Amino acid sequence: MRVPLDRVGWDALPLVDAADERPLIERRAVLRGGFYEAQARTMIERVPQVAGIGQRWAVSPYRGCANACRGCGARAGHRKLGLDAGRDFDTRIVVKPNAVERLRAELARWSGEPLAVGVSGDCYQPAEQTYHLMPGLIAALGEAAVPFTVYTKSPLVLRDAALLAQAGAQVAVSIAFVDERIRRAVEPGAVGAQARLELVAALVEAGVDCRVLMAPVLPLLSDAADQLAATVRRIAATGARAVEPVVLRLPPATRTWYLEWLAQAHPHLVQRYEELYDRAGLPAEGYERRITGQIAQLCQTYGLHAGPPAPTPHEPRYPQLALV
């Protein structure tokens, strides 16, 4: 039975009429210790084509990233949560506390196609020190015999080196340049290049299949021949087996945030960026081919494989029984 409004107390009227204008994530998540905890409905998600990595599907226990990389292509995901793709992406981190349970359920019917881990946010960012989700995810992927690559900039990955080696995982450490001035400007929350180079060497020594994602190469900022040569030379000294170069992508949400910074720090470059990138955020094909070609030549000089890794064959989780 409906209650006439004239019989509702005045104090209750705001409850009847007011709309909840909070961001979607604040209505659906629990805020605990500065992190938004939200139960994941699905863990295996499609990788946006503009990402530039080899895998088509990804698993990410965290959304948003304290590394605060200005060119991160995952920023658009925060808009779907009612947050902005700039400062909110860097500081309002969403955690999926049921990630391991949900992933195990999905892997039970997964085809075995390779997965990327940590695309929506570094899977070893500071939130991992609190939630410790990665050991369970690594175990689940290893038991399912699914090939996977962990993408990270964080030395925290060393904590799980033995688990990663046992699971046959690949680790791709992102080192796009070795100039600390650039790193402080565009990756303010990440550790420096030297720490990441030492991380690669430590992973190799621990028996982890490790390569370097030379991404993102920044047009007109970190793409000079001497900069590329210095980066590849120092990567080669770590013992990494391969380098995968990716030129900066600027999908719409990332483009806005990145160009705002560029207009303040390097205003003379804004027009050149506008000319270089298409509406989808991809760099001009000729430019990208030239840069990746230069890096490939440098890799050949220093004895490194260049480009994405070859597809990893996987055994079916339940092999077919012999008929005879």
Disulfide bonds with the S-S distance in Angstrom:
none
